[in-house]
């Protein structure tokens, strides 16, 4: 099992009963030379994944392989040489925002966070004869398999912004508008599909699953609602519908996603997204107030609960339901005697408030009530955040057996196991009514909005 994140890669061995036996991880470089750029070296990613897989195979007899990965991050590569050209563009890279605005005015709405305009940028920068433009799953599949297989899956392809409205294949009109050819893109196959053989420790094992990380997380939860609080915040609901609920966005700011695809086609759900969740704690580290997210929890536990500020984490803008890219983090209601303890609590509470906001938006657009929701991610497994989420939503929090439910979900699909096979969660029940605090936080959103009017005016 290989999981490619924003800045690190993990390789994990699991048993046929989804017991995680061992995990190795290594970082890879993510460069941010400007506020709009976020780039990586695709060859470094591939070599690191191979190294971790070999390390894992030296200690365990692997029978099959699955890959889950950060969505929409984009690569240009030559399949015959198994080499990537130039730089890779992370999903966070916004250099094509101006192009997206121009396309929107011509009737083609695309976000710079999607792969479509990243592919165009790569095509303009890397002028090689044999190129495929893809997300990370297809690049790793080609690099690792003996056959150099070039194929992606529906969950990753859907995040390119290039699929038709049914999520079945690439939309020819979109490709034409962007100057992309069908032969330059990886063919789309179901999530469970034999992609080729990978040689490890002198043996060949089949690569049989690729799936986007957030959809893998959803498949790693027992219920239809899930919230992941990691670098960002992502809430999803699995609706099992065969067509998208909305073409672009619902009234509460959620957008349709392909949750999984099998031989008989794709099923859809909805997603709500918050730009800065766990990553908002980086600001406290840069100020020297904490040395790690774990220290934020230690400080918060000693805070005076009567002096907690209202923190809206919006370092990259506001996500669902606001979608204000010009918003910026606000800290309101600072009381006398305020210290770093209260500030740390405020930031952790702000992450939980954003998560509650995402779930409310999701339920509203889906028209589905929920009594509980799955929770994963490193920030989600912070016990203070998990408890606050239970109180703020008034629902049971089903804390996944591991912060990385992506691994469980991808492995479950690869092993063709039912949801009932997933390990038991830890249940966190509401302890007090915090609805008034949630209402106050929603009111504080006004102080975060429109900080950069030019960016706030941008709508994708």
C-alpha positions in Angstrom: 0.0 0.0 0.0 1.5 3.4 -1.1 0.0 6.7 0.0 1.4 9.9 -1.6 0.6 13.0 0.4 1.4 16.7 -0.1 4.9 16.4 1.3 5.5 12.8 2.3 5.0 9.2 1.1 4.0 6.3 3.2 4.2 2.6 2.4 2.2 0.2 4.7 1.7 -3.5 4.9 -1.8 -4.7 5.9 -3.1 -8.2 6.6 -6.2 -9.6 4.8 -8.2 -8.5 7.8 -7.0 -4.9 7.5 -4.6 -5.0 10.4 -1.8 -2.5 9.8 1.4 -4.4 10.3 4.1 -1.9 9.6 4.5 1.5 7.9 7.6 3.4 6.5 7.5 7.0 5.5 9.8 9.5 3.9 9.4 13.2 3.0 9.8 14.7 -0.5 10.4 18.4 -1.3 7.5 20.8 -2.0 8.8 24.2 -3.1 6.9 27.5 -2.6 9.0 30.1 -4.4 6.0 32.4 -4.7 2.6 32.7 -3.0 1.0 31.1 -6.0 3.4 28.3 -6.6 3.7 24.8 -5.1 5.9 22.5 -7.0 7.6 19.1 -6.6 10.0 16.8 -8.4 7.9 13.9 -9.9 11.0 11.7 -10.3 11.9 12.2 -6.6 8.3 11.1 -5.7 8.6 7.9 -7.9 12.1 7.0 -6.6 11.0 7.5 -3.0 7.9 5.4 -3.5 10.0 2.6 -5.0 12.5 2.8 -2.1 9.7 2.6 0.5 8.1 -0.3 -1.3 11.4 -2.2 -1.5 12.0 -1.6 2.2 8.5 -2.9 3.0 8.9 -5.9 0.8 12.2 -6.8 2.5 10.3 -7.4 5.7 6.9 -8.7 4.5 5.7 -11.0 1.8 3.5 -8.7 -0.2 0.7 -10.2 -2.3 -0.8 -7.1 -4.1 -0.4 -3.4 -4.2 -2.7 -0.4 -4.0 -1.9 3.3 -4.5 -3.7 6.3 -3.0 -2.6 9.8 -3.7 -3.1 13.6 -3.3 -5.6 14.6 -5.9 -5.1 16.9 -8.9 -1.3 17.3 -8.5 -0.1 17.1 -12.1 2.9 15.6 -14.0 4.2 15.3 -17.5 6.1 12.1 -18.3 7.4 9.8 -21.1 6.0 6.3 -20.6 8.6 4.6 -22.8 11.5 6.1 -20.7 9.6 6.1 -17.4 10.9 9.6 -16.8 9.0 12.8 -15.8 9.8 16.1 -17.4 10.2 19.4 -15.6 8.4 20.1 -12.4 5.2 18.7 -11.0 2.5 21.1 -10.0 0.8 20.5 -6.7 -2.9 20.8 -6.3 -2.1 23.9 -4.2 -0.4 25.6 -7.1 -2.5 28.6 -8.3 -0.3 29.9 -11.2 -3.1 29.3 -13.7 -5.7 31.4 -11.9 -5.7 34.1 -14.5 -6.3 31.5 -17.3 -9.1 30.0 -15.3 -10.8 33.4 -15.0 -10.6 33.9 -18.8 -12.0 30.4 -19.4 -14.8 31.0 -17.0 -15.8 34.2 -19.0 -15.9 32.1 -22.1 -18.2 29.5 -20.5 -15.7 26.9 -19.3 -15.6 27.0 -15.5 -12.4 25.5 -14.1 -10.5 25.9 -10.8 -6.7 26.4 -10.7 -6.8 23.6 -8.1 -8.0 21.2 -10.8 -5.5 19.6 -13.1 -6.8 20.8 -16.5 -5.0 24.1 -16.7 -2.0 22.6 -15.0 -1.7 20.2 -17.9 -1.9 23.1 -20.3 0.9 24.9 -18.5 3.1 21.7 -18.5 2.4 21.3 -22.2 3.6 24.8 -22.9 6.7 24.5 -20.7 7.8 20.9 -21.6 8.1 20.5 -25.3 8.8 16.8 -25.7 7.5 14.5 -28.5 6.2 11.7 -26.2 4.3 13.1 -23.2 1.4 12.0 -21.1 -0.2 14.5 -18.7 -1.5 12.9 -15.6 -2.2 12.9 -11.9 0.3 11.1 -9.6 -1.5 7.8 -9.6 -0.9 7.3 -13.4 2.7 8.4 -13.1 3.4 5.9 -10.3 1.6 3.1 -12.1 3.7 3.6 -15.2 6.9 3.9 -13.1 6.4 0.9 -11.0 4.8 -1.7 -13.3 7.0 -3.8 -15.6 4.6 -3.1 -18.4 4.9 0.7 -17.9 1.1 0.8 -17.8 -0.5 4.2 -18.4 -3.9 4.3 -16.8 -5.8 6.4 -14.2 -9.0 5.9 -12.3 -12.3 7.8 -12.2 -11.8 9.4 -8.8 -8.5 10.9 -9.9 -9.6 11.8 -13.4 -12.7 13.6 -12.0 -10.4 16.0 -10.2 -8.8 17.1 -13.5 -11.9 19.1 -14.5 -11.9 17.3 -17.9 -14.6 14.7 -17.5 -18.0 14.8 -19.0 -21.0 15.4 -16.8 -21.6 11.7 -16.1 -18.0 11.1 -15.0 -17.5 8.3 -17.6 -14.8 9.7 -19.9 -13.0 12.9 -21.0 -15.2 15.6 -22.5 -14.0 16.2 -26.1 -15.2 19.9 -26.0 -13.2 20.6 -22.9 -10.1 19.0 -24.4 -10.5 21.0 -27.6 -11.0 24.3 -25.7 -7.7 23.7 -23.8 -5.7 22.4 -26.8 -5.3 18.9 -25.2 -5.5 15.7 -27.2 -7.1 12.5 -25.9 -3.9 10.6 -26.6 -2.0 12.8 -24.2 -4.1 11.7 -21.2 -4.1 8.5 -19.2 -7.1 6.2 -20.1 -9.6 5.8 -17.3 -10.3 2.5 -15.6 -12.3 1.3 -12.5 -10.6 1.7 -9.1 -10.3 -2.1 -8.8 -8.5 -3.1 -12.1 -5.4 -5.1 -12.8 -2.9 -2.4 -13.8 0.2 -4.5 -14.3 2.9 -6.4 -12.3 5.3 -4.7 -9.9 8.6 -6.5 -9.1 9.5 -6.5 -5.4 12.1 -8.7 -3.7 12.5 -10.9 -6.7 8.7 -11.5 -6.9 6.0 -9.9 -9.1 2.8 -8.7 -7.4 -0.2 -7.2 -9.1 -1.1 -3.5 -8.8 -4.8 -3.7 -8.6 -6.1 -0.5 -7.1 -5.6 3.2 -7.4 -7.9 5.7 -5.7 -7.8 9.4 -4.8 -6.9 10.0 -1.2 -10.1 11.6 0.0 -12.2 9.0 -1.7 -10.0 6.4 -0.1 -10.6 8.0 3.2 -14.4 7.8 2.6 -14.0 4.1 1.7 -12.2 3.6 5.0 -15.2 4.8 7.1 -18.2 2.7 7.9 -20.8 5.4 7.4 -21.7 7.6 4.5 -20.5 10.9 6.1 -16.9 11.5 6.8 -14.6 14.4 7.7 -10.9 14.5 7.2 -8.9 17.2 9.1 -5.3 17.1 7.8 -3.5 19.9 6.0 -6.9 21.0 4.8 -10.5 20.0 5.8 -12.5 17.7 3.5 -16.0 16.5 4.3 -17.8 14.0 2.0 -21.0 12.1 1.8 -21.5 9.0 -0.3 -24.9 9.2 -2.0 -24.6 6.1 -4.3 -26.2 8.1 -7.2 -25.3 7.4 -10.8 -25.3 11.0 -11.9 -23.9 14.1 -10.1 -26.4 16.0 -7.9 -25.1 19.4 -9.3 -23.2 20.3 -12.4 -20.8 22.6 -10.4 -21.9 23.6 -6.9 -24.9 23.2 -4.7 -26.7 26.1 -2.8 -24.5 25.4 0.3 -21.3 25.4 -1.7 -20.6 21.7 -1.9 -19.6 20.1 -5.2 -20.2 16.7 -6.8 -17.5 14.0 -6.7 -17.1 10.5 -8.0 -16.8 8.4 -4.8 -15.8 5.1 -6.5 -16.1 3.4 -9.9 -16.5 -0.2 -10.7 -17.1 -2.2 -13.8 -20.7 -1.0 -14.0 -19.8 2.7 -13.8 -19.2 5.4 -11.2 -21.2 6.5 -8.2 -21.4 10.1 -7.0 -21.5 12.0 -3.7 -20.8 15.5 -2.5 -17.7 17.2 -1.0 -17.2 20.3 1.1 -13.7 21.7 1.4 -11.8 24.1 3.8 -8.5 25.4 2.6 -6.5 25.7 5.9 -7.1 23.2 8.7 -4.1 21.6 10.3 -1.8 23.8 8.2 -3.1 26.8 10.1 -1.0 25.7 13.1 2.1 26.4 10.9 1.6 30.1 11.7 1.9 29.5 15.4 5.1 27.6 14.7 6.5 30.4 12.6 5.9 32.8 15.5 7.7 30.5 17.8 4.7 29.9 20.0 4.7 26.2 19.5 7.3 23.7 18.2 4.8 21.1 16.9 1.0 20.5 16.7 1.3 18.3 19.8 2.5 21.3 21.8 -0.6 23.3 20.6 -2.7 20.7 22.4 -0.6 20.9 25.6 -1.0 24.7 25.6 -4.7 24.5 24.9 -5.4 22.1 27.8 -4.1 24.8 30.2 -6.1 27.6 28.7 -8.6 29.8 30.6 -11.8 28.7 28.8 -13.5 32.1 29.6 -10.9 33.9 27.4 -10.8 31.9 24.2 -10.7 34.1 21.1 -12.8 33.3 18.0 -10.3 32.1 15.4 -11.3 31.7 11.7 -8.5 29.8 10.0 -8.4 31.2 6.5 -4.7 31.6 5.5 -5.6 30.6 1.9 -9.1 31.9 1.9 -12.5 30.5 3.0 -13.9 27.3 1.5 -17.4 25.8 1.7 -19.8 27.5 1.9 -18.1 30.9 1.5 -15.7 30.3 -1.3 -13.9 33.6 -0.7 -10.3 33.4 -1.9 -9.5 36.9 -0.6 -10.5 36.1 3.0 -7.8 35.9 5.5 -7.4 34.5 9.1 -9.1 36.5 11.8 -8.7 36.5 15.5 -11.6 38.1 17.3 -12.8 38.6 21.0 -9.3 38.9 22.5 -9.8 39.3 26.3 -7.6 40.8 28.9 -5.1 38.3 30.3 -5.0 36.5 27.0 -2.0 34.3 26.4 -0.6 31.7 24.0 -2.6 29.1 25.8 -5.9 30.7 24.8 -4.6 31.4 21.3 -3.7 27.7 20.8 -7.1 26.7 22.1 -8.7 29.2 19.7 -6.9 27.8 16.7 -7.8 24.2 17.6 -11.4 25.2 18.1 -11.4 27.2 14.8 -10.4 24.0 13.0 -13.2 22.1 14.7 -15.7 25.0 13.9 -14.7 24.8 10.2 -15.3 21.1 10.2 -18.7 21.5 11.7 -19.5 24.1 9.1 -18.5 21.7 6.3 -20.7 18.9 7.7 -23.7 21.3 7.9 -23.2 22.4 4.3 -22.9 18.8 3.2 -26.1 17.7 4.9 -28.0 20.7 3.5 -27.0 20.1 -0.1 -27.4 16.3 0.2 -30.8 16.6 1.9 -29.7 13.9 4.2 -29.7 14.0 8.0 -26.8 12.3 9.9 -26.5 11.0 13.4 -22.8 10.3 13.3 -19.8 10.8 11.0 -16.4 9.3 10.5 -13.3 11.4 11.5 -9.7 10.9 10.4 -6.6 12.9 9.7 -3.8 14.0 12.0 -5.7 17.1 13.2 -8.9 15.1 13.4 -7.3 12.7 15.8 -6.4 15.6 18.1 -8.6 14.6 21.1 -9.6 18.2 21.8 -10.7 18.8 18.2 -12.6 15.5 18.2 -14.4 16.4 21.4 -15.2 19.9 20.2 -16.6 18.5 16.9 -19.0 16.2 18.8 -20.2 19.1 20.9 -20.5 21.6 18.0 -22.4 19.2 15.8 -24.3 17.4 18.5 -23.5 14.1 16.8 -21.4 11.1 17.6 -17.9 11.2 16.2 -16.6 7.9 14.9 -12.8 8.2 15.2 -11.1 6.0 12.7 -8.8 3.2 13.9 -5.9 5.2 12.4 -5.5 8.8 11.5 -4.8 7.6 7.9 -8.1 6.1 6.9 -6.9 6.5 3.3 -4.8 3.4 3.9 -7.7 1.4 5.2 -10.0 2.5 2.4 -7.6 1.7 -0.4 -6.6 -1.6 1.1 -10.3 -2.5 1.6 -11.0 -1.9 -2.1 -7.9 -3.9 -3.2 -9.0 -6.8 -1.0 -12.6 -6.5 -2.1 -13.8 -6.5 1.5 -17.1 -5.0 2.8 -17.3 -2.0 5.1 -18.0 -4.3 8.0 -14.5 -5.6 7.8 -13.1 -2.2 8.8 -11.6 -2.0 12.3 -13.8 -0.7 15.1 -13.8 3.1 15.6 -13.5 5.0 18.9 -16.8 6.7 19.6 -16.7 10.3 20.9 -20.1 11.5 22.2 -21.2 15.1 22.7 -20.7 16.4 26.3 -22.2 19.9 26.1 -24.2 22.1 23.9 -21.9 24.5 21.9 -24.4 25.7 19.4 -24.1 29.3 20.7 -20.3 29.1 20.2 -20.8 27.8 16.7 -23.2 30.7 15.9 -20.7 33.2 17.3 -18.0 31.7 15.1 -20.2 32.0 12.0 -20.7 35.6 12.9 -16.9 36.0 13.1 -16.6 34.9 9.4 -17.5 38.5 8.5 -14.2 39.7 9.9 -12.3 37.3 7.7 -14.2 38.0 4.5 -13.0 40.3 1.7 -9.5 41.0 3.2 -8.1 41.1 -0.3 -11.0 42.4 -2.4 -9.4 41.6 -5.8 -9.1 37.9 -4.8 -12.5 37.9 -3.1 -14.1 38.9 -6.5 -12.6 35.8 -8.1 -15.1 33.0 -8.5 -14.3 29.6 -9.9 
